[in-house]
Amino acid sequence: MTSTALGATLAALPAAAQQTAPADAPATFSLPAQPLRSALDAFSRQTGWQIGYPGTLTDGRTSRPVSGSMPPAKALEALLAGTGVTYRLTGPATATLAPAPVASSGDTMALGPVSVSAAAPAPGGPAQIVIGKEELERKNPSDIRDVFAGEPGVRVGSSVPMSQKVYVNGVEETNLSVSIDGSRQNNKVFHHNGTTLIDPVFLKTARVDAGVAPADAGPGALAGSIAYETKDARDFLSGDGIGAFVKSSFGTNGSVFTNSVAGYGRHKGLEGLGYFTYGKGARFESGDGNKVEGTKTDLKSGLGKVAYETDAGHRFQVSYERVYDDAPRPFRANVGFISGRPSWEPRVRDYTLDRQNIVFTYTDSLPTDLWNPKLVLAYGRTDVETPIYTRPVGSSTVPGSYPGKGATSSLNGKLENVFNVGMGTVTAGSDFYVDRAHYEDQTMTALERARNIGVYGQARLSPVERVRLSFGMRADRQWFEGTTGEDWTNGGVSHNVSGEFDILPEHLTAKAGWSRSWGGVQLAENFIMNPVWRYGAGPQPVTARNLTAGLVGRYQGFTAEGRVFRTDLDDVRAARFAAGSGTLTRDVRSKGYELGVGYAWDTGFVRAKYADIDVTIDGLPADSDSGTYIATPMGRVYTIGGAHTIPKWELTFGADVEIVLDYNKVQAGQRPLKGYETVNLFVEHKIPQYSNLTLRADVRNLFDETYADRATYGQEFGTVTPLYQPGRTFLLTASATF
C-alpha cells in the first residue's frame, strides 16, 4: 500500500505572493519530534519539496527533532535519522522515501554520511498565489471571498455565495482555466449567478496563476488559471485508522448556523472520506442597519472520496463533490435592487443552484525518472432554475411566470507524464473536453456545444545555478456547434515562457513571464441563448497576451516585492439575446502593478500589499454591465494582515484590514465608485487534551461599514442599489477531531 505526501502547500508568508527559495538554500528549521507523517508534512510546507512514499511506511514511526539553519536535504536526512527510512532524490526539490536497507546477516548495517545536492526548483509561476492549509485555517472562510481575502489583485463580487464571481487582475474567471481536483469547470449559466460555487470548508489548497499560466494548466488559460484542491483522508490521518471531524459556527448577523461533519478512514491501502455541510440562516443587515433582501442562508454541500493504493504504488481515486443552494434571492441575484423597473416585478424570486463534480484520478506514488503518470477523467455540471416572470394580462396586477432552466456540463480529462531530465522536469500530455450549454423553458430550447482536443508540453528547468526556467506550448483543435445546429472547426497554438534569476542568492530574485494563449470559441451563458441566432461566418476564437515582470527581496525574515503586468484579450465573446448579437465580441486590457512588504518570525507574521489596476473594454473604462462574464473595474486596493501565536497558551490572534480607494475612471454619465475600509479580528484557542478542540471568535467588519465589494455589479449606475456586504458580524466557531 502506498501513498504520496505532496508538500507543496505553502504556509502564510508575508510577501505579496508566495515565493519559493532555491532548493539548496539554507533555511532555519524548528521541527520537534513528532509522528513521521506530520513531520514530513511540516517539512514540505516549509521548503516546498514534494515527498513521495508508501503510505504504511510512516505508520508507528517518530521523526527526529530538527533545529538550526541548514539546506533542506540535510534537514530531511536529520529528520529521518534512526527511523528506518531513507530517501533518494527524484528531481529538483522532490524525493521518494523507502525502507532503509538491512544487512542480510541480520546485523545492523551502518550507513555512512549521505551527501546530497539538488538543483533549484523551477519557478512556481511569475505571479502565482498559493493559499494552503495553514492560511485557510487562519482565514476560517465562510465563502470564496474569504478565501481570497488579503489578495488585492483578486476581487470577488457579491455578498451571497451563490452569486459570487472571482476576478483576477480584473478579468472574470471564465476567461481563466478553472479546475476542481483536476476537473475543468464550465459554469457560465446565468450572469446573475455565481460562476463556481464551492464550499471552502472542503478546500486544501487554492492556487492562482495570474496572467501567465503553464501549458499544463489546461485549455482556456487566457488570463491565467485557478486550481482548487479538496481534502482527502490523508489530510486527517497519517496512517491506518478511523476518525471524525466536526465544526460548528454561529454568525450573529442573520443568526446563521453552519455545521460540518466528516468521517474518514484508512486501512491497508483503502481510504475513504465523507464530508457534509449544512448552513441555515436569515437575512443579514448591512452596515446601515437595513436588512438586505434575498440574503438568507440555505446551503447544503457534500464531498466523498474513495481511494485505493497498491503495494506497487498505483493509486486510484474517485471523488464526488456537490453544492446545493435553494433560497429566495434578489430578483437579479447579484443586484440589491434596480429602480424604475415594472411594479409587477418582485423584489425576490426563488433560485436553485446545483453544482456537482465527479473525478477519477490515477497516479503512481513511487515514480521513476521516466514514469510519473497522471490520468484524470471527470464530469462536472451546474444547474440553475428560477421563474421567468411575464407582464400581467389585462387589468390584472399579478404577473405570470414559468420556470426557466439552464444547465452547463463538461466531460473532460487528461493523460500526462512527468519526465525527470536531470536539470528539471518535462511534462507532456494530452487533454480533452466536451462542453455543453443548454437552456429550456416553455417558450423555447437552445443548445450550444464545444469539443476540444489538446496536446501540450511544459519544461521546468534549472540549467545553471541561480536560474530557473519554465516554458511550454500547447496546440488545440476545437469543434463548436451553435444553437442553429451549424458547426465550425478552429485550431490554435499557445506559448508561454517564464523565469527567475537570483541576482543576490537568498536575497534578491528577478522574475518575468510572457504568454500568448488561444481559447477557441467560448460558449454563451445559458439564459441569454437564442435558438435563431445569426452566426454568419461563425464566432471568433478568443486569444490573449500576458506579460509580467518583478523583483522579490528577502532578508532575515523581511520580504519586499513588486511586479508590473499587462493582459490583453481579443474577441472575448459577449453574446446577447437579440438574433444578430450571438457573435458579439469585446477586447479587454488589464494593466497595473502590485507591491508587497512583510516580516515573518517563528510564531507569526505581518504583511501589507497594494495593487493599482486599470481595466478597459473596447478602449473605454470597464463597467460591470458591459463586463458581464468579461471584466470589472478595479482601481487601488490596500490590504494589511498579521497573526501571532503564543505557543505556551495555544493561543493565536490576528487582524486584517482592507482599504479600497475611490475610483473615478468611469465612462461619461456613470457614477464614480465609492471606496471603503473594513477591519476584521480573530482569536483562536486550541485545547488538544479535549479531542483537539479549537475555539475561535471572529469580528468581521468591526466598524460596521456599509459597502459592496468593488467587483459587485452595478455600483456605477444611478438606478442600481448594489448587493451590500454584511455589517458587523460576530462569528463563533468550535471544531474538534476524534
Buried (B, 14 or more C-beta within 10 A) or exposed (E): BBBBBBBBBBBBBBBBBBBBBBBBBBBEBEBEEBBBBBBBBBBBBBBBBBBBBBBBBBBEBBBBBBEEEBBBBBBBBBBBBEBEBBBEBBBBBBBBBBEBEEEEEEEEEEEEEBEBEBBBBBBBBBBBBBBBBBBBBBBBBBBBBBBBBBBBBBBBBBBBBBBBBBBBBBBBBBBBBBBBBBBBBBBBBBBBBBBBBBBBBBBBBBBBBBBBBBBBBBBBBBBBBBBBBBBBBBBBBBBBEBBBBBBBBBBBBBEBBBBBBBBBBBEEBBBBBBBBBBBBBEBBBBBEEEEBBBBBBBBBBBBBBBBBBEEEBBBBBBBEBBBBBBBBBBBBBBBBBBEEEEEBEBEBBEBBBBBBBBBBBBBBBBBEEEEBBBBBBBBBBBBBBBBBBEEBEEEEEEBEEEEBBBBBBBBBBBBBBBBBBEBBBBBBBBBBBBBBBBBBBEEEEBBBBBBBBBBBBBBBBBEEEBBBBBBBBBBBBBBBBBBBEEBBEBBBEBBBBBBBBBEEBEEBBEBBBBBBBBBBBBBBBBBBBBBEBEBEEBBBBBBBBBBBBBBBBBEEEEBBBBBEBBBBBBBBBBBBEEEEBBBBBBBBBBBBBBBBBBBBEEEBBBBBBBBBBBBBBEEEBBBBEBBBBBBBBBBBBBBBBBBEBEEEEBEBBBBBBBBBBEBEBBEEEBEEBBBBEBBBEBBBBBEEEEEBBBBBBBBBBBEBBBBBBBBBBBBBBEEBBBBBBBBBBEBEBEBBBE
